[in-house]
Structure formats: structure tokens, C-alpha cells
Amino acid sequence: MELRQLNYFTKAAELLNFTEAAQALYISQSTLSQQIKQLEDELGIPLFNRIGKRIHLTEAGRLFLPYANQTLQDALSGREMLNDLMNLQTGSIAIGATYGLTQLLVKALQAFTTQYPHVQVHIQYGTTDALLEQLSASKLDMVLSFASSSPLESIAFETLFTSSLSLVVPTNHALARNKSITLKEAVTIPLILPVRSYSIRRFMDESFEKGKLQPDIRMDCNDVHTILEMIKGGNIGTILMKVSTHGYHTLKAIPLEGKNMQRKATIAWPADAYRKKSIEILAGLLKKNAEDIL
């Protein structure tokens, strides 16, 4: 059994089409078919049902697939470990982040790229759930987000800091004098909120429902910075994490009262996979800069 054969098998299992899998792997279809047949012969059981031009995983194929994926991941982890011996003169890292933690990530990356200019950095923004899904699929090396309400067993979390959910208004707003505020008081003004796919929005909707509150939501948006720009000059507010307002000096974040109105900013990475040296270094910079962002 060879890694090449496992790679061919997993790609065919993903696409369920030998022609498309061969094209994705830059090999001929005959080579793909031959290698998968050799793998099946070695295992002594078919992995695919072949019906005309269509293929489907057999029961054996479905059971074997996660083991094949894990073997390929283990081999990749070993290769990455060896690459790290090259003093970070090459390689790449893929980072996922939620918009609310942009300032923390940017500050850490400025220091990282200055010190290690030859390491390629790929950044992807999205919702916590979507990013953690990609992390589980090994498409990201690390995710910077607020703690998921349903953490996955395959992912390890490390807390950076705790931030309060806050009503955010312009500094000249009548409510800006408050040191804290209840959710009931916060919904007395019109609001712009993140879209429903964001975990913070889902949490707020649940809180509104529990408190039997009817917020005046004028707009929703999937970009935190657009929301903050929109509320700068009007009698309108938003509800976000306090840390999201870092650098917005004309806005005031008023913490919401209540024991559940705090969330943890976390670094997440695969629980069992090898952690690249470059990722460990970037994580250290994130931890070092976290206090300055609060």
C-alpha cells in the first residue's frame, strides 16, 4: 500500500468520478484506475462500485476512507515537521480569523512578516463555525475567533482574553456616559447588527427572545468595520465585542450587564496534528499583543 494510492483513492472518493479525479491529480485516467485496482487487490475487497461511467463507494470504501485520510494527514505532518528544520526560510501558513479580531491579527502579523519575510501567509475571514469547519478539514493551520458554542473534539482551544459584549455608540451619544447598560436599555435605540450567520447575532437574538425584547434593527451587515463606520455619525448603535472597537476613538463601547455577556477570544488548531513552528511563533505574538488590544 503506497501513499500515492491512498491519495488517488481519497480524491476519487471526494469527486466520485475517475475522469475528474485523474484531471485534478494531473494523471491519466488509466493510471488512476490501475492504481486503485492494485489497492483493492491488496486489500482484497472492492472500494468502489463501478456502474457505467459512475462510481460509488462500497461499504468497505466508506469505512476505509477516514483511515486513508488520517494516514495522508500523518504523512503531511511528518513532512511539515522536517520542513521546519529549514529555519523558516520557506513554507506557508493559512490562518482563519473573525472580523472582530482583525486588529490583534494585523499587529501580530506585522511583527511576524518582518522577522520571517520568506514565509507565505494566507488569511481568510469568516464566521467562527465556517472557519472551524475548514480547520477540521485541514484547510487552515489556525483559527483566531471567539469561542464556539459547540467546540469540536478534533480541535484544541487556547484562551487569549475575555471581552464583553457591548453597546457601541458615538462618543457624543446620550448613552455614552453610562459605564454599563442593561440589554433592555440597549434596545431603546435603533441598531445595526451582524447578519444571522454570525454567532454573536444568534446569541443576541436568543437573548432578545428570552428577555421578550423587540429591538429596532434597521440594518444588518456581514462586515464589522462597515457597521462601525455606519454608526460614527448618527443616533444609531450596534452590539459587538468591546475588542472589535479597538482603534475607533470616536466610538464608545458600553459593556452589557449580565454574567453571560462575555466571550473568550481563542486560538484554535487541530488537536492531534503537528503544529508548524511558524504557527507556534505567530501564536506567541498573538498572546503577547492581546493585552494591548483590550
Helices and strands as residue ranges (DSSP letters): H 3-15, H 18-25, H 29-43, E 48-51, E 54-57, H 59-83, G 84-86, E 92-97, G 99-101, H 102-115, E 120-125, H 128-136, E 142-146, E 155-170, G 174-177, H 183-186, E 191-194, H 199-210, E 217-221, H 224-230, E 238-241, G 242-245, E 251-255, E 262-270, H 277-293
